[in-house]
Amino acid sequence: MSPKTISVSGEASDTDYTYSVIFENALEGIAITDSTNMFIDVNPSCCKMLGYDRTELLQLSIFDVFVKDEIESMKHVFDELLSTKLDFVEKKILRKDGLSKHVELNVKKLPDGRFLYFIFEMSVSKIHKEKHQLTEQEIQNIICNFPFGSHHYELQAGNRLVFMGANPAADEIL
């Protein structure tokens, strides 16, 4: 369990209790590292995601849990995340059992020099969807080069169907 601040009366404050409950029950992995990137605290979700128990993770660096070919790029991205040029980055982590997982990672530097990490596990469906998602421009190119006529409509409020345009093949037909 995370360290708690004890008040003069010897009891943990409500705020400390609330943060402890959030930390311990969050669905995403939360980790705190020192200024040298060694883990100093991890929540149960982080342990589960990485396949280590808490004691084992506290012996490792954040860079120990990245797939080896991503470590150098992670050090560069780490600087960008801290300078707030990026909100998050997608990376592959390496579990204790040797399996890799895709995650979204967010890191913030705390006032005392430590780092706070939020690690979101990407679902397999999200990974496949992103790999196969067409851009708006790619869709427009397919429609424009389609050999058959195609009209494009938009369904607006009140179930009103509004003509938005046609591809060149449709123009030739009319």
Wavefront OBJ file of the C-alpha trace (Angstrom):
o trace
v 0.000 0.000 0.000
v 1.180 3.525 -0.741
v 2.658 5.629 2.064
v 0.149 7.909 3.780
v 0.612 11.299 5.333
v -0.346 11.146 8.975
v -1.822 14.219 10.613
v -0.774 15.514 14.025
v -3.677 13.553 15.514
v -2.129 10.358 14.111
v -4.790 9.731 11.456
v -4.534 9.826 7.705
v -6.387 12.767 6.170
v -9.512 12.293 4.022
v -7.596 13.551 0.981
v -4.820 11.021 1.512
v -7.368 8.265 1.925
v -9.176 9.313 -1.264
v -5.938 9.359 -3.297
v -4.936 5.988 -1.848
v -8.289 4.466 -2.836
v -7.976 5.869 -6.369
v -4.382 4.653 -6.704
v -5.149 1.155 -5.461
v -8.374 0.695 -7.474
v -7.628 2.426 -10.780
v -8.122 0.223 -13.837
v -5.081 1.697 -15.564
v -1.549 1.110 -14.411
v -0.113 3.887 -12.279
v 3.573 4.012 -11.425
v 5.813 6.500 -9.679
v 9.539 6.521 -10.394
v 12.378 8.446 -8.853
v 14.527 10.891 -10.835
v 16.612 7.955 -12.148
v 13.443 6.208 -13.431
v 13.505 3.423 -10.811
v 10.044 2.340 -9.679
v 9.220 3.549 -6.168
v 5.492 2.784 -6.190
v 3.107 0.877 -8.458
v -0.580 0.124 -8.207
v -2.114 -3.370 -8.514
v -3.237 -2.729 -12.113
v 0.340 -1.909 -13.119
v 1.552 -5.136 -11.487
v -1.126 -7.169 -13.255
v -0.438 -5.514 -16.615
v 3.301 -6.233 -16.360
v 2.990 -9.652 -14.708
v 5.248 -8.777 -11.764
v 4.464 -8.486 -8.099
v 5.033 -5.124 -6.436
v 8.316 -6.136 -4.767
v 9.796 -7.253 -8.108
v 8.804 -4.038 -9.901
v 10.364 -1.904 -7.176
v 13.726 -3.428 -8.183
v 13.350 -2.315 -11.829
v 13.579 0.834 -13.927
v 10.718 1.983 -16.136
v 13.003 1.210 -19.099
v 13.298 -2.424 -17.982
v 9.673 -3.029 -18.955
v 9.890 -1.796 -22.540
v 10.540 -4.051 -25.518
v 14.299 -3.781 -26.146
v 14.053 -2.181 -29.610
v 11.837 0.575 -28.168
v 14.132 1.673 -25.320
v 16.193 4.202 -27.312
v 13.133 5.754 -28.928
v 11.427 5.779 -25.527
v 14.232 7.869 -24.041
v 13.656 10.450 -26.814
v 9.868 10.304 -26.472
v 10.246 10.574 -22.700
v 11.772 14.051 -23.160
v 8.930 15.058 -25.497
v 6.290 13.831 -23.060
v 7.875 15.831 -20.259
v 8.086 18.976 -22.365
v 4.321 18.563 -23.034
v 4.837 18.285 -26.796
v 2.946 14.991 -26.565
v 0.009 13.992 -24.384
v 0.694 10.274 -24.660
v 2.666 7.799 -26.708
v 1.901 4.270 -27.849
v 4.601 1.741 -26.966
v 5.097 -1.963 -26.424
v 5.879 -3.147 -22.928
v 7.442 -6.460 -22.066
v 5.713 -8.554 -19.425
v 7.645 -10.757 -17.019
v 6.436 -13.834 -18.955
v 8.052 -12.475 -22.146
v 4.834 -11.449 -23.888
v 4.573 -7.912 -25.195
v 1.543 -5.630 -24.905
v 0.601 -2.411 -26.639
v 0.026 0.459 -24.209
v -0.603 4.176 -24.208
v 1.739 5.920 -21.829
v 1.455 9.330 -20.201
v 4.135 10.736 -17.900
v 4.261 13.858 -15.754
v 7.172 15.233 -13.761
v 6.179 15.909 -10.171
v 7.432 19.008 -8.298
v 9.775 16.870 -6.172
v 11.554 15.437 -9.251
v 9.738 12.100 -9.307
v 7.743 10.927 -12.340
v 4.104 9.843 -12.431
v 3.135 7.364 -15.151
v -0.309 6.412 -16.359
v -0.266 3.231 -18.443
v -3.359 2.352 -20.470
v -3.580 -1.091 -22.009
v -4.728 -0.938 -25.621
v -7.311 -3.513 -26.574
v -6.630 -5.802 -29.501
v -9.692 -4.443 -31.309
v -8.410 -0.864 -30.963
v -5.008 -1.833 -32.365
v -6.595 -3.571 -35.373
v -9.053 -0.730 -35.911
v -6.246 1.839 -35.992
v -4.214 -0.301 -38.407
v -7.162 -0.632 -40.793
v -8.802 2.740 -40.411
v -8.901 4.736 -43.637
v -8.260 8.437 -43.589
v -10.823 10.868 -44.947
v -8.537 11.532 -47.944
v -8.166 7.802 -48.692
v -11.961 7.409 -48.664
v -12.365 10.405 -51.008
v -9.784 8.923 -53.403
v -11.617 5.578 -53.482
v -14.981 7.259 -54.164
v -13.592 9.552 -56.861
v -11.864 6.681 -58.683
v -14.775 4.261 -58.353
v -15.859 3.290 -61.922
v -19.575 3.377 -61.103
v -21.672 6.417 -60.387
v -22.068 7.298 -56.738
v -24.182 9.999 -55.106
v -23.413 11.084 -51.562
v -26.078 12.072 -49.081
v -26.084 13.206 -45.476
v -28.847 12.372 -43.033
v -29.669 15.514 -41.103
v -32.024 16.323 -38.239
v -35.635 15.324 -38.766
v -34.552 12.430 -41.015
v -33.885 14.865 -43.870
v -31.653 13.399 -46.577
v -29.509 16.104 -48.206
v -27.549 15.613 -51.440
v -23.858 16.359 -50.786
v -22.245 15.518 -54.117
v -21.347 12.861 -56.639
v -18.232 11.240 -58.010
v -17.018 11.879 -61.609
v -18.546 8.616 -62.888
v -21.990 9.774 -61.717
v -21.501 13.119 -63.492
v -20.809 11.247 -66.769
v -24.041 9.259 -66.455
v -26.163 12.349 -66.007
l 1 2 3 4 5 6 7 8 9 10 11 12 13 14 15 16 17 18 19 20 21 22 23 24 25 26 27 28 29 30 31 32 33 34 35 36 37 38 39 40 41 42 43 44 45 46 47 48 49 50 51 52 53 54 55 56 57 58 59 60 61 62 63 64 65 66 67 68 69 70 71 72 73 74 75 76 77 78 79 80 81 82 83 84 85 86 87 88 89 90 91 92 93 94 95 96 97 98 99 100 101 102 103 104 105 106 107 108 109 110 111 112 113 114 115 116 117 118 119 120 121 122 123 124 125 126 127 128 129 130 131 132 133 134 135 136 137 138 139 140 141 142 143 144 145 146 147 148 149 150 151 152 153 154 155 156 157 158 159 160 161 162 163 164 165 166 167 168 169 170 171 172 173 174
